[in-house]
Every structure is written in C-alpha cells, then in structure tokens.
Amino acid sequence: EAGVVQSPRYKIIEKKQPVAFWCNPISGHNTLYWYRQNLGQGPELLIRYENEEAVDDSQLPKDRFSAERLKGVDSTLKIQPAELGDSAVYLCASRSNYEQYFGPGTRLTVT
Amino acid sequence: GQSLEQPSEVTAVEGAIVQINCTYQTSGFYGLSWYQQHDGGAPTFLSYNALDGLEETGRFSSFLSRSDSYGYLLLQELQMKDSASYFCAVKIHNTDKLIFGTGTRLQVFP
C-alpha cells in the first residue's frame, strides 16, 4: 500500500511570492489533514477535510492561506503571499481508525 | 485552552529503559496517542490509549491515567535507532482532531 504522497519535498521562495503544496492521501482514507510544524515543535493542525468538505479550518490563516480537495481525494494547500514566518514543514496526513498516517512533508523556506 | 507538557529532552544508553511523560489539560479528552519522528522524517504512529492502563507493543508500552490527566511512553531495550522525537497527542472527543505536544527528543548513546 502506498503511503501519503506529498510534493514538492523542498521549496525555497522569496517573501510575497505564492506557493502551493500537493498531497495524495492513502487510497480509501476519507479524512485528510494539513499540519504545519515549526522547528522543535509538534505539528499544528491547519485544516481537516472529510471527503471534499473542510470540517475544521479554524486555525487556517485565511487571509493568505487556502486549501481545496475538490474530488475528495488529493488536496492542495496554497499560501499567497508568503511571509518569512511561514517557513516551516507542511505535513499532510490521512486517517484510518485512530491512526494518522503522515506524508514526508514539504519543507518551505521563505527568504 | 488546550495544553500538553512533555520533557524537552531525554538521554539514555543502549539497552536501557526510558519513560517519557505527558501531562495534558484539554477539554473533550477522548484518548492519547504517541508518535515517533526521526529528524527530517514524518511522524509515525506508535500507540493509542483510550482507557486507563498499559498497552504493550513489543519494546514500547504506553500508559494512561485519565483521572490524573497523565500518560507515558515506555521504551525498553533501547537501540540507537530509537533516537528520535516523541510526541504525545490528545484526541478530542467526537472529532478526528489531534492536538500534539511539543515533543521529547530522545538521544540514545552507545
């Protein structure tokens, strides 16, 4: 069984530029999460999807962040415009029962 | 608010036993999970406790006391490959939401 796939693995951009991350969850997993993980910290939830519906986006900075999961499978997280403080690892996860399966993440560096 | 506390760092030698504690203050507590994350890697699931008591999975065990808002991860027969960060995470009732602690960095020395 393939795991959660994310791309790109690394991204370096200048501040004020847009950036997008892509995630393909494990087949059959209806729940998808986007997390942000700062260095030395635990993952923090940005948004959670049940199929194509965003059921918890309370921690998503909506002025610059957006996400979509149009067909209830893969998902895209976008930042526009990026700020220096957005530098972090962006993790995608999908769920089976009480276990979340994480992708390898995208390490974003904003200069 | 929601908060979880873990020690920031723990060191031990190969073959030893180490316990990583986690205390939490959350509303809507449903269960406690543990995840392992190697540097540059993805968090991977280790265990989940919804009821009080000890759950054992090979060299790793996890304990929960709901009345004390406390849990721990016990790692036995430590190996060098166990060097990683370990996160406790609270599952919130009636949601699929996890709130992660700040993590404990375990360093295993030969």
Interface residues (C-beta under 8 A of the other chain):
Chain A: V4 T31 G40 Q41 G42 P43 E44 L45 R48 E50 D56 L91 R95 Y98 E99 Q100 Y101 F102 G103 P104 G105
Chain B: G31 S33 G41 A42 P43 T44 F45 Y48 A50 F87 A89 K91 T95 D96 K97 L98 I99 F100 G101 T102 G103
